[in-house]
């Protein structure tokens, strides 16, 4: 299969650690890189084995390069202007979250539609194998209808989130988008917070259009130096637990002739990746969804398809974040 030619804006730590390696693994060719410093762009190209063109002016890159798409991974406050310039240049564009803290998200989505380009926002958890498998289980009906859920996300966000809004839109937004992906649109919200500046504690209850109810436990504290996440879903006839991105445990209720505690009658199905020293760092990039989202972006660019996490879908996620923040007491 012919590789996709992608141009990149930004080469910071996150881009270099997660996005560039994932794009290459997904089948991309790095055609050009633009940063604020030409030498830095050259270094990034060398680091990832590309003979592409370095730039210190992204607008010059957009005007000069014909490519399948542009990947934008910069500072959040720069995303809007960078993406709008990509759209005006007629380029398909992937941008890391968040894209627009509020009303800007809709303006950008409308601009992409009018320009006839594909816009994708980087909510990588949708593309993580564990959550993809959980979504398949929900859609299949093998355990009946999903009824309720509980999701936990805990991280030390104190270095980069200084209040509840920043935490919601820079960190917890991934889980907010994930529950939308899994269960649909929210119709009712209530919540409480016990936050003190950058030390965040939030408890949120949600009800979805399809009747699913659930709770979100969010905390951004130095106590959680080890990032942790978990999603438990209860169905009509069983439950499923997605634990720390890499394990999905599925339990299906069964009928027994005698009390199940009298024998080894209960059983769970556990989905988990193999462990191998040959996987290197790519195992983490696959399991967290980075490779999957880059593969999805490339597929959408090549086939002129709308992305799952499109600009229009991003509007709904940003609105939900704002609604949750408004209900936190």
Buried (B, 14 or more C-beta within 10 A) or exposed (E): EEBBBBBBBBBBEBBBBBBBBBBBBBBBBBBBBBBEEEEBBBBBBEEBEBEBBBBBEBBEBBEEBEBBBBBBBBEBEEBBEBBBBBBEBEBBBBBBBBBBBBEBBBBBBEBBBEBEBBBBBBBBBBBBBBBBBBBEBBEEEEBEEBBBBBBBBBBBBBEEBBEBBBBBBBBBBBBBBBBBBBBEEBEEBBBEBEBEEBBBBBBBBBBBEEEBBBBBBBBBBEEBEEEEBBBBBBBEBBBBBBBEBBBBBBBBEEEEEEEEEEEEEEEEEEBEBEEEEEBEEBBBBBBBBBBBBBBBBBBBBBEEEBBBBBBBBBBBBBBBBBBBBEBBE
